[in-house]
Amino acid sequence: MPIQKLATVLETTEEPEDLDDVALEGNCEALDLESVAWLPVYSAPDFTWNLMQYTDGKLLWMRLEEGGKTETLHTLEPREVHLMERDQDALATFGSYARTLAMRDHFACYAAEVCAEQEFSDDLMTVYAGVLGTAMLDMWWRASLIGTITGKTKIDGALAREGVISYDMDCLDAPTIGAFI
């Protein structure tokens, strides 16, 4: 599918009823890491480095301090984070990022790795579309998490951009990144 058509499909497809649960489960699993060194880092607009961790049934939002120490800023019940409604600017930002992500060689390598892990039970394009959809869902959830922490109720273009930054900083550390460096 051409990238523009794929982006249009992503922007106009309605989400299933249980999407909040799918997003929550996937992100809690991804953030369930014991070592601070493995947690995703989000560089916020105030130039702080923030970490997200799921531990003991809670979501922790921490700031990374000098010398590698962390300070917990927020503790949330996972169910407090819901996929927020997105306005047109947010959809445009997410769509633009989907096009960027789809054009990255390492993203294609990651999709191929997932396909191989699944022992090629589906063709590469099916797995690729699934990996891209999962990436977009994770990014939407991260924007919603940032929005929840900052008191937002809807994702606008600026909050969508922060979701992209949060997800992209983690995505750039995908398992196949070393293959193209």
Backbone as JSON Lines, residues from 0, in Angstrom:
{"i":0,"aa":"M","n":[0.86,-1.17,0.0],"ca":[0.0,0.0,0.0],"c":[0.9,1.23,0.0]}
{"i":1,"aa":"P","n":[0.65,2.2,-0.87],"ca":[1.46,3.42,-0.85],"c":[1.36,4.1,0.52]}
{"i":2,"aa":"I","n":[2.43,4.77,0.92],"ca":[2.5,5.38,2.24],"c":[1.36,6.37,2.46]}
{"i":3,"aa":"Q","n":[1.05,7.2,1.47],"ca":[-0.02,8.18,1.64],"c":[-1.37,7.49,1.87]}
{"i":4,"aa":"K","n":[-1.62,6.41,1.15],"ca":[-2.88,5.69,1.34],"c":[-2.93,5.05,2.73]}
{"i":5,"aa":"L","n":[-1.8,4.49,3.18],"ca":[-1.72,3.9,4.51],"c":[-1.98,4.95,5.58]}
{"i":6,"aa":"A","n":[-1.39,6.13,5.42],"ca":[-1.62,7.22,6.39],"c":[-3.09,7.62,6.41]}
{"i":7,"aa":"T","n":[-3.72,7.69,5.25],"ca":[-5.14,8.04,5.17],"c":[-5.99,6.99,5.88]}
{"i":8,"aa":"V","n":[-5.69,5.72,5.68],"ca":[-6.42,4.65,6.34],"c":[-6.27,4.78,7.86]}
{"i":9,"aa":"L","n":[-5.04,5.04,8.33],"ca":[-4.81,5.19,9.76],"c":[-5.57,6.38,10.34]}
{"i":10,"aa":"E","n":[-5.65,7.47,9.58],"ca":[-6.32,8.67,10.06],"c":[-7.84,8.53,10.09]}
{"i":11,"aa":"T","n":[-8.41,7.66,9.27],"ca":[-9.87,7.6,9.15],"c":[-10.51,6.34,9.72]}
{"i":12,"aa":"T","n":[-9.72,5.4,10.19],"ca":[-10.27,4.15,10.71],"c":[-10.77,4.35,12.13]}
{"i":13,"aa":"E","n":[-11.97,3.88,12.41],"ca":[-12.53,3.95,13.76],"c":[-11.9,2.87,14.63]}
{"i":14,"aa":"E","n":[-11.71,3.19,15.9],"ca":[-11.09,2.22,16.79],"c":[-12.11,1.24,17.36]}
{"i":15,"aa":"P","n":[-11.66,0.02,17.67],"ca":[-12.57,-0.96,18.29],"c":[-12.89,-0.57,19.73]}
{"i":16,"aa":"E","n":[-13.92,-1.19,20.28],"ca":[-14.39,-0.87,21.62],"c":[-13.34,-1.07,22.71]}
{"i":17,"aa":"D","n":[-12.51,-2.11,22.61],"ca":[-11.56,-2.44,23.68],"c":[-10.18,-1.84,23.47]}
{"i":18,"aa":"L","n":[-10.07,-0.81,22.67],"ca":[-8.76,-0.25,22.33],"c":[-8.03,0.29,23.56]}
{"i":19,"aa":"D","n":[-8.76,0.88,24.5],"ca":[-8.13,1.35,25.74],"c":[-7.42,0.21,26.45]}
{"i":20,"aa":"D","n":[-8.07,-0.95,26.53],"ca":[-7.49,-2.1,27.21],"c":[-6.26,-2.61,26.46]}
{"i":21,"aa":"V","n":[-6.34,-2.66,25.14],"ca":[-5.21,-3.12,24.32],"c":[-4.02,-2.19,24.51]}
{"i":22,"aa":"A","n":[-4.27,-0.88,24.46],"ca":[-3.19,0.11,24.62],"c":[-2.58,0.03,26.01]}
{"i":23,"aa":"L","n":[-3.42,-0.08,27.02],"ca":[-2.94,-0.15,28.39],"c":[-2.09,-1.39,28.61]}
{"i":24,"aa":"E","n":[-2.59,-2.53,28.18],"ca":[-1.86,-3.78,28.37],"c":[-0.51,-3.75,27.66]}
{"i":25,"aa":"G","n":[-0.49,-3.31,26.41],"ca":[0.75,-3.27,25.66],"c":[1.78,-2.32,26.26]}
{"i":26,"aa":"N","n":[1.32,-1.16,26.71],"ca":[2.25,-0.19,27.26],"c":[2.72,-0.57,28.66]}
{"i":27,"aa":"C","n":[1.84,-1.12,29.47],"ca":[2.28,-1.57,30.79],"c":[3.33,-2.67,30.64]}
{"i":28,"aa":"E","n":[3.12,-3.56,29.68],"ca":[4.11,-4.62,29.43],"c":[5.44,-4.03,28.99]}
{"i":29,"aa":"A","n":[5.39,-3.03,28.11],"ca":[6.62,-2.41,27.61],"c":[7.34,-1.6,28.69]}
{"i":30,"aa":"L","n":[6.61,-1.08,29.65],"ca":[7.2,-0.26,30.71],"c":[7.52,-1.04,31.98]}
{"i":31,"aa":"D","n":[7.27,-2.35,31.95],"ca":[7.5,-3.2,33.12],"c":[8.96,-3.67,33.11]}
{"i":32,"aa":"L","n":[9.85,-2.73,33.37],"ca":[11.29,-3.01,33.36],"c":[11.87,-2.59,34.71]}
{"i":33,"aa":"E","n":[12.7,-3.43,35.28],"ca":[13.24,-3.13,36.6],"c":[14.38,-2.12,36.56]}
{"i":34,"aa":"S","n":[15.24,-2.23,35.58],"ca":[16.41,-1.36,35.51],"c":[16.06,-0.01,34.91]}
{"i":35,"aa":"V","n":[16.45,1.05,35.6],"ca":[16.21,2.4,35.11],"c":[16.87,2.61,33.75]}
{"i":36,"aa":"A","n":[17.99,1.95,33.54],"ca":[18.73,2.1,32.28],"c":[17.93,1.62,31.07]}
{"i":37,"aa":"W","n":[16.95,0.75,31.27],"ca":[16.17,0.21,30.16],"c":[14.85,0.95,29.94]}
{"i":38,"aa":"L","n":[14.49,1.86,30.83],"ca":[13.23,2.57,30.7],"c":[13.27,3.59,29.57]}
{"i":39,"aa":"P","n":[12.14,3.79,28.9],"ca":[12.11,4.82,27.86],"c":[12.26,6.21,28.46]}
{"i":40,"aa":"V","n":[12.99,7.06,27.77],"ca":[13.22,8.44,28.2],"c":[12.39,9.36,27.33]}
{"i":41,"aa":"Y","n":[11.74,10.32,27.96],"ca":[10.98,11.34,27.25],"c":[11.57,12.7,27.62]}
{"i":42,"aa":"S","n":[12.06,13.41,26.63],"ca":[12.61,14.74,26.84],"c":[11.47,15.75,26.69]}
{"i":43,"aa":"A","n":[11.06,16.32,27.8],"ca":[9.9,17.21,27.84],"c":[10.25,18.62,27.35]}
{"i":44,"aa":"P","n":[9.23,19.43,27.06],"ca":[9.48,20.8,26.59],"c":[10.31,21.65,27.56]}
{"i":45,"aa":"D","n":[10.29,21.31,28.86],"ca":[11.09,22.06,29.83],"c":[12.52,21.52,29.94]}
{"i":46,"aa":"F","n":[12.89,20.67,28.99],"ca":[14.24,20.09,28.87],"c":[14.58,19.1,29.98]}
{"i":47,"aa":"T","n":[13.58,18.61,30.7],"ca":[13.83,17.56,31.68],"c":[13.75,16.21,30.98]}
{"i":48,"aa":"W","n":[14.46,15.25,31.53],"ca":[14.4,13.89,31.03],"c":[13.5,13.12,31.97]}
{"i":49,"aa":"N","n":[12.45,12.56,31.41],"ca":[11.45,11.86,32.2],"c":[11.44,10.38,31.84]}
{"i":50,"aa":"L","n":[11.17,9.56,32.84],"ca":[11.09,8.12,32.66],"c":[9.7,7.65,33.02]}
{"i":51,"aa":"M","n":[9.24,6.62,32.33],"ca":[7.96,6.01,32.63],"c":[8.22,4.55,33.0]}
{"i":52,"aa":"Q","n":[7.59,4.11,34.07],"ca":[7.78,2.73,34.51],"c":[6.47,2.18,35.06]}
{"i":53,"aa":"Y","n":[6.21,0.92,34.75],"ca":[5.07,0.2,35.33],"c":[5.66,-0.78,36.33]}
{"i":54,"aa":"T","n":[5.3,-0.61,37.59],"ca":[5.81,-1.5,38.62],"c":[4.8,-1.62,39.75]}
{"i":55,"aa":"D","n":[4.67,-2.8,40.29],"ca":[3.74,-3.06,41.4],"c":[2.33,-2.57,41.11]}
{"i":56,"aa":"G","n":[1.89,-2.71,39.87],"ca":[0.54,-2.33,39.49],"c":[0.31,-0.84,39.35]}
{"i":57,"aa":"K","n":[1.38,-0.05,39.34],"ca":[1.27,1.41,39.24],"c":[2.13,1.91,38.08]}
{"i":58,"aa":"L","n":[1.71,3.04,37.53],"ca":[2.52,3.75,36.54],"c":[3.28,4.86,37.27]}
{"i":59,"aa":"L","n":[4.58,4.87,37.11],"ca":[5.4,5.91,37.73],"c":[5.92,6.85,36.64]}
{"i":60,"aa":"W","n":[5.85,8.13,36.91],"ca":[6.42,9.15,36.04],"c":[7.55,9.76,36.85]}
{"i":61,"aa":"M","n":[8.79,9.58,36.38],"ca":[9.95,10.03,37.13],"c":[10.79,10.99,36.31]}
{"i":62,"aa":"R","n":[11.49,11.85,37.0],"ca":[12.45,12.74,36.35],"c":[13.84,12.17,36.61]}
{"i":63,"aa":"L","n":[14.66,12.15,35.57],"ca":[16.04,11.71,35.69],"c":[16.88,12.91,36.11]}
{"i":64,"aa":"E","n":[17.55,12.77,37.23],"ca":[18.35,13.86,37.79],"c":[19.82,13.66,37.47]}
{"i":65,"aa":"E","n":[20.62,14.65,37.84],"ca":[22.07,14.55,37.68],"c":[22.58,13.3,38.38]}
{"i":66,"aa":"G","n":[23.54,12.66,37.81],"ca":[24.15,11.49,38.42],"c":[23.31,10.22,38.32]}
{"i":67,"aa":"G","n":[22.21,10.28,37.55],"ca":[21.41,9.09,37.33],"c":[20.35,8.81,38.38]}
{"i":68,"aa":"K","n":[20.18,9.69,39.34],"ca":[19.13,9.5,40.34],"c":[17.78,9.83,39.72]}
{"i":69,"aa":"T","n":[16.73,9.26,40.28],"ca":[15.39,9.54,39.79],"c":[14.53,10.1,40.91]}
{"i":70,"aa":"E","n":[13.59,10.96,40.52],"ca":[12.61,11.49,41.45],"c":[11.23,11.17,40.88]}
{"i":71,"aa":"T","n":[10.41,10.47,41.66],"ca":[9.06,10.14,41.21],"c":[8.2,11.39,41.33]}
{"i":72,"aa":"L","n":[7.64,11.83,40.2],"ca":[6.81,13.03,40.17],"c":[5.33,12.7,40.26]}
{"i":73,"aa":"H","n":[4.94,11.57,39.65],"ca":[3.53,11.16,39.63],"c":[3.45,9.65,39.75]}
{"i":74,"aa":"T","n":[2.45,9.19,40.48],"ca":[2.11,7.77,40.54],"c":[0.65,7.67,40.14]}
{"i":75,"aa":"L","n":[0.38,6.85,39.13],"ca":[-0.97,6.71,38.6],"c":[-1.44,5.27,38.64]}
{"i":76,"aa":"E","n":[-2.71,5.1,38.81],"ca":[-3.34,3.82,38.56],"c":[-3.39,3.68,37.03]}
{"i":77,"aa":"P","n":[-3.02,2.55,36.48],"ca":[-3.02,2.41,35.01],"c":[-4.36,2.79,34.37]}
{"i":78,"aa":"R","n":[-5.46,2.49,35.02],"ca":[-6.79,2.79,34.45],"c":[-7.11,4.28,34.42]}
{"i":79,"aa":"E","n":[-6.26,5.11,35.02],"ca":[-6.47,6.56,34.96],"c":[-6.13,7.11,33.58]}
{"i":80,"aa":"V","n":[-5.35,6.35,32.81],"ca":[-4.94,6.8,31.48],"c":[-5.89,6.2,30.45]}
{"i":81,"aa":"H","n":[-6.61,7.05,29.75],"ca":[-7.52,6.65,28.68],"c":[-7.06,7.29,27.38]}
{"i":82,"aa":"L","n":[-7.28,6.61,26.29],"ca":[-6.96,7.19,25.0],"c":[-7.86,8.41,24.81]}
{"i":83,"aa":"M","n":[-7.23,9.56,24.71],"ca":[-7.98,10.81,24.61],"c":[-8.41,11.07,23.17]}
{"i":84,"aa":"E","n":[-9.48,11.83,23.06],"ca":[-9.94,12.28,21.74],"c":[-8.86,13.14,21.11]}
{"i":85,"aa":"R","n":[-8.71,13.03,19.8],"ca":[-7.71,13.79,19.06],"c":[-8.4,14.79,18.15]}
{"i":86,"aa":"D","n":[-7.9,16.01,18.13],"ca":[-8.47,16.99,17.2],"c":[-7.79,16.84,15.84]}
{"i":87,"aa":"Q","n":[-8.18,17.66,14.89],"ca":[-7.65,17.54,13.52],"c":[-6.14,17.79,13.46]}
{"i":88,"aa":"D","n":[-5.64,18.72,14.27],"ca":[-4.19,18.96,14.29],"c":[-3.45,17.74,14.82]}
{"i":89,"aa":"A","n":[-4.02,17.09,15.83],"ca":[-3.39,15.88,16.38],"c":[-3.38,14.77,15.33]}
{"i":90,"aa":"L","n":[-4.5,14.59,14.64],"ca":[-4.55,13.55,13.6],"c":[-3.54,13.83,12.49]}
{"i":91,"aa":"A","n":[-3.39,15.09,12.13],"ca":[-2.4,15.45,11.1],"c":[-0.99,15.17,11.59]}
{"i":92,"aa":"T","n":[-0.71,15.48,12.84],"ca":[0.62,15.21,13.42],"c":[0.89,13.71,13.46]}
{"i":93,"aa":"F","n":[-0.1,12.94,13.93],"ca":[0.07,11.49,13.99],"c":[0.24,10.91,12.58]}
{"i":94,"aa":"G","n":[-0.54,11.4,11.62],"ca":[-0.44,10.91,10.25],"c":[0.92,11.2,9.64]}
{"i":95,"aa":"S","n":[1.43,12.39,9.9],"ca":[2.76,12.76,9.4],"c":[3.82,11.85,10.0]}
{"i":96,"aa":"Y","n":[3.69,11.56,11.29],"ca":[4.65,10.68,11.93],"c":[4.55,9.25,11.38]}
{"i":97,"aa":"A","n":[3.34,8.8,11.1],"ca":[3.18,7.46,10.52],"c":[3.92,7.36,9.2]}
{"i":98,"aa":"R","n":[3.83,8.41,8.39],"ca":[4.57,8.42,7.11],"c":[6.07,8.39,7.35]}
{"i":99,"aa":"T","n":[6.54,9.16,8.31],"ca":[7.98,9.18,8.63],"c":[8.44,7.8,9.1]}
{"i":100,"aa":"L","n":[7.68,7.23,10.01],"ca":[8.02,5.92,10.56],"c":[8.04,4.85,9.46]}
{"i":101,"aa":"A","n":[7.07,4.9,8.58],"ca":[6.97,3.91,7.5],"c":[8.14,4.0,6.53]}
{"i":102,"aa":"M","n":[8.79,5.15,6.46],"ca":[9.91,5.31,5.52],"c":[11.26,4.96,6.14]}
{"i":103,"aa":"R","n":[11.31,4.68,7.42],"ca":[12.58,4.38,8.07],"c":[12.99,2.94,7.83]}
{"i":104,"aa":"D","n":[14.23,2.77,7.41],"ca":[14.75,1.43,7.16],"c":[14.73,0.57,8.41]}
{"i":105,"aa":"H","n":[15.1,1.12,9.55],"ca":[15.15,0.29,10.76],"c":[13.76,-0.15,11.2]}
{"i":106,"aa":"F","n":[12.72,0.61,10.84],"ca":[11.36,0.19,11.17],"c":[10.99,-1.04,10.34]}
{"i":107,"aa":"A","n":[11.37,-1.03,9.08],"ca":[11.14,-2.2,8.22],"c":[11.91,-3.41,8.74]}
{"i":108,"aa":"C","n":[13.14,-3.16,9.22],"ca":[13.94,-4.25,9.8],"c":[13.27,-4.81,11.04]}
{"i":109,"aa":"Y","n":[12.7,-3.93,11.85],"ca":[12.02,-4.39,13.06],"c":[10.79,-5.22,12.7]}
{"i":110,"aa":"A","n":[10.03,-4.78,11.69],"ca":[8.87,-5.55,11.25],"c":[9.31,-6.93,10.74]}
{"i":111,"aa":"A","n":[10.44,-6.98,10.04],"ca":[10.96,-8.26,9.55],"c":[11.37,-9.16,10.72]}
{"i":112,"aa":"E","n":[11.94,-8.54,11.76],"ca":[12.32,-9.32,12.94],"c":[11.08,-9.92,13.62]}
{"i":113,"aa":"V","n":[10.02,-9.11,13.73],"ca":[8.77,-9.6,14.32],"c":[8.2,-10.73,13.47]}
{"i":114,"aa":"C","n":[8.25,-10.57,12.16],"ca":[7.75,-11.6,11.24],"c":[8.53,-12.91,11.46]}
{"i":115,"aa":"A","n":[9.84,-12.79,11.61],"ca":[10.67,-13.98,11.84],"c":[10.36,-14.6,13.2]}
{"i":116,"aa":"E","n":[10.16,-13.76,14.23],"ca":[9.82,-14.28,15.56],"c":[8.51,-15.06,15.52]}
{"i":117,"aa":"Q","n":[7.6,-14.65,14.64],"ca":[6.32,-15.33,14.49],"c":[6.41,-16.49,13.5]}
{"i":118,"aa":"E","n":[7.65,-16.83,13.15],"ca":[7.95,-17.94,12.24],"c":[7.2,-17.81,10.92]}
{"i":119,"aa":"F","n":[7.08,-16.57,10.44],"ca":[6.49,-16.26,9.13],"c":[5.08,-16.83,8.98]}
{"i":120,"aa":"S","n":[4.34,-16.82,10.11],"ca":[2.95,-17.3,10.06],"c":[2.06,-16.34,9.26]}
{"i":121,"aa":"D","n":[2.47,-15.09,9.14],"ca":[1.81,-14.1,8.27],"c":[2.85,-13.52,7.34]}
{"i":122,"aa":"D","n":[2.38,-12.97,6.22],"ca":[3.33,-12.37,5.29],"c":[3.88,-11.07,5.87]}
{"i":123,"aa":"L","n":[5.0,-10.61,5.36],"ca":[5.7,-9.44,5.89],"c":[4.82,-8.19,5.87]}
{"i":124,"aa":"M","n":[4.04,-7.97,4.83],"ca":[3.23,-6.75,4.77],"c":[2.14,-6.76,5.84]}
{"i":125,"aa":"T","n":[1.57,-7.91,6.13],"ca":[0.56,-8.0,7.19],"c":[1.2,-7.68,8.53]}
{"i":126,"aa":"V","n":[2.36,-8.25,8.79],"ca":[3.07,-7.99,10.04],"c":[3.49,-6.53,10.09]}
{"i":127,"aa":"Y","n":[3.97,-6.0,8.98],"ca":[4.4,-4.59,8.91],"c":[3.25,-3.66,9.28]}
{"i":128,"aa":"A","n":[2.08,-3.9,8.71],"ca":[0.91,-3.08,9.01],"c":[0.53,-3.2,10.48]}
{"i":129,"aa":"G","n":[0.63,-4.41,11.03],"ca":[0.34,-4.61,12.44],"c":[1.33,-3.9,13.35]}
{"i":130,"aa":"V","n":[2.6,-3.97,13.0],"ca":[3.64,-3.29,13.78],"c":[3.44,-1.78,13.72]}
{"i":131,"aa":"L","n":[3.1,-1.27,12.54],"ca":[2.86,0.17,12.39],"c":[1.62,0.58,13.19]}
{"i":132,"aa":"G","n":[0.57,-0.21,13.12],"ca":[-0.63,0.09,13.9],"c":[-0.36,0.07,15.39]}
{"i":133,"aa":"T","n":[0.42,-0.9,15.85],"ca":[0.78,-0.97,17.26],"c":[1.62,0.24,17.67]}
{"i":134,"aa":"A","n":[2.54,0.64,16.81],"ca":[3.36,1.82,17.1],"c":[2.49,3.06,17.24]}
{"i":135,"aa":"M","n":[1.53,3.21,16.35],"ca":[0.65,4.38,16.41],"c":[-0.23,4.34,17.66]}
{"i":136,"aa":"L","n":[-0.69,3.18,18.05],"ca":[-1.49,3.04,19.26],"c":[-0.64,3.39,20.49]}
{"i":137,"aa":"D","n":[0.58,2.89,20.52],"ca":[1.47,3.19,21.65],"c":[1.76,4.69,21.73]}
{"i":138,"aa":"M","n":[1.96,5.33,20.59],"ca":[2.21,6.77,20.57],"c":[0.98,7.54,21.06]}
{"i":139,"aa":"W","n":[-0.21,7.14,20.63],"ca":[-1.45,7.76,21.07],"c":[-1.6,7.62,22.58]}
{"i":140,"aa":"W","n":[-1.29,6.41,23.1],"ca":[-1.39,6.19,24.53],"c":[-0.4,7.06,25.29]}
{"i":141,"aa":"R","n":[0.81,7.19,24.76],"ca":[1.81,8.02,25.44],"c":[1.39,9.49,25.45]}
{"i":142,"aa":"A","n":[0.82,9.95,24.36],"ca":[0.29,11.33,24.34],"c":[-0.82,11.46,25.38]}
{"i":143,"aa":"S","n":[-1.64,10.44,25.5],"ca":[-2.71,10.46,26.51],"c":[-2.14,10.44,27.92]}
{"i":144,"aa":"L","n":[-1.07,9.69,28.15],"ca":[-0.42,9.66,29.45],"c":[0.13,11.05,29.8]}
{"i":145,"aa":"I","n":[0.82,11.66,28.86],"ca":[1.36,13.0,29.08],"c":[0.21,13.98,29.33]}
{"i":146,"aa":"G","n":[-0.87,13.84,28.57],"ca":[-2.04,14.69,28.76],"c":[-2.67,14.49,30.13]}
{"i":147,"aa":"T","n":[-2.76,13.25,30.58],"ca":[-3.31,12.97,31.91],"c":[-2.47,13.64,32.98]}
{"i":148,"aa":"I","n":[-1.17,13.53,32.86],"ca":[-0.26,14.11,33.85],"c":[-0.3,15.63,33.83]}
{"i":149,"aa":"T","n":[-0.49,16.22,32.66],"ca":[-0.49,17.68,32.55],"c":[-1.89,18.29,32.61]}
{"i":150,"aa":"G","n":[-2.9,17.46,32.89],"ca":[-4.25,17.99,33.08],"c":[-5.03,18.27,31.81]}
{"i":151,"aa":"K","n":[-4.65,17.66,30.72],"ca":[-5.37,17.85,29.45],"c":[-6.52,16.85,29.35]}
{"i":152,"aa":"T","n":[-7.5,17.17,28.54],"ca":[-8.63,16.25,28.33],"c":[-8.77,15.86,26.86]}
{"i":153,"aa":"K","n":[-8.0,16.51,25.98],"ca":[-8.07,16.24,24.55],"c":[-6.67,16.42,23.97]}
{"i":154,"aa":"I","n":[-6.34,15.64,22.97],"ca":[-5.02,15.75,22.33],"c":[-5.12,16.75,21.18]}
{"i":155,"aa":"D","n":[-4.36,17.83,21.3],"ca":[-4.25,18.8,20.22],"c":[-2.91,18.56,19.51]}
{"i":156,"aa":"G","n":[-2.57,19.41,18.56],"ca":[-1.34,19.23,17.81],"c":[-0.09,19.24,18.68]}
{"i":157,"aa":"A","n":[-0.06,20.14,19.67],"ca":[1.12,20.24,20.55],"c":[1.28,18.99,21.4]}
{"i":158,"aa":"L","n":[0.19,18.5,21.97],"ca":[0.26,17.29,22.79],"c":[0.58,16.06,21.92]}
{"i":159,"aa":"A","n":[0.04,16.03,20.71],"ca":[0.37,14.94,19.78],"c":[1.87,14.92,19.5]}
{"i":160,"aa":"R","n":[2.45,16.11,19.32],"ca":[3.89,16.21,19.07],"c":[4.67,15.64,20.26]}
{"i":161,"aa":"E","n":[4.22,15.9,21.48],"ca":[4.9,15.35,22.65],"c":[4.77,13.83,22.69]}
{"i":162,"aa":"G","n":[3.61,13.32,22.28],"ca":[3.45,11.87,22.18],"c":[4.4,11.27,21.17]}
{"i":163,"aa":"V","n":[4.57,11.96,20.04],"ca":[5.53,11.51,19.01],"c":[6.94,11.5,19.58]}
{"i":164,"aa":"I","n":[7.31,12.57,20.27],"ca":[8.66,12.65,20.84],"c":[8.87,11.51,21.84]}
{"i":165,"aa":"S","n":[7.9,11.31,22.71],"ca":[8.0,10.25,23.71],"c":[8.15,8.88,23.05]}
{"i":166,"aa":"Y","n":[7.32,8.6,22.07],"ca":[7.39,7.3,21.41],"c":[8.66,7.18,20.58]}
{"i":167,"aa":"D","n":[9.01,8.22,19.84],"ca":[10.14,8.14,18.91],"c":[11.46,7.95,19.64]}
{"i":168,"aa":"M","n":[11.61,8.57,20.79],"ca":[12.85,8.38,21.54],"c":[13.01,6.91,21.93]}
{"i":169,"aa":"D","n":[11.91,6.25,22.21],"ca":[11.92,4.83,22.55],"c":[12.08,3.98,21.29]}
{"i":170,"aa":"C","n":[11.38,4.36,20.22],"ca":[11.41,3.61,18.96],"c":[12.82,3.58,18.38]}
{"i":171,"aa":"L","n":[13.55,4.66,18.52],"ca":[14.9,4.71,17.96],"c":[15.84,3.71,18.63]}
{"i":172,"aa":"D","n":[15.39,3.14,19.72],"ca":[16.17,2.12,20.41],"c":[15.64,0.72,20.1]}
{"i":173,"aa":"A","n":[14.91,0.59,18.99],"ca":[14.36,-0.72,18.6],"c":[15.49,-1.73,18.42]}
{"i":174,"aa":"P","n":[15.2,-3.01,18.55],"ca":[16.25,-4.03,18.52],"c":[17.12,-4.04,17.26]}
{"i":175,"aa":"T","n":[16.62,-3.55,16.16],"ca":[17.4,-3.63,14.93],"c":[18.12,-2.33,14.59]}
{"i":176,"aa":"I","n":[18.13,-1.38,15.5],"ca":[18.77,-0.1,15.22],"c":[20.24,-0.28,14.83]}
{"i":177,"aa":"G","n":[20.94,-1.2,15.48],"ca":[22.35,-1.4,15.18],"c":[22.61,-1.89,13.78]}
{"i":178,"aa":"A","n":[21.59,-2.45,13.14],"ca":[21.77,-3.0,11.81],"c":[22.06,-1.92,10.78]}
{"i":179,"aa":"F","n":[21.59,-0.71,11.01],"ca":[21.84,0.31,9.97],"c":[22.81,1.39,10.42]}
{"i":180,"aa":"I","n":[23.31,1.32,11.65],"ca":[24.26,2.35,12.12],"c":[25.64,2.1,11.52]}
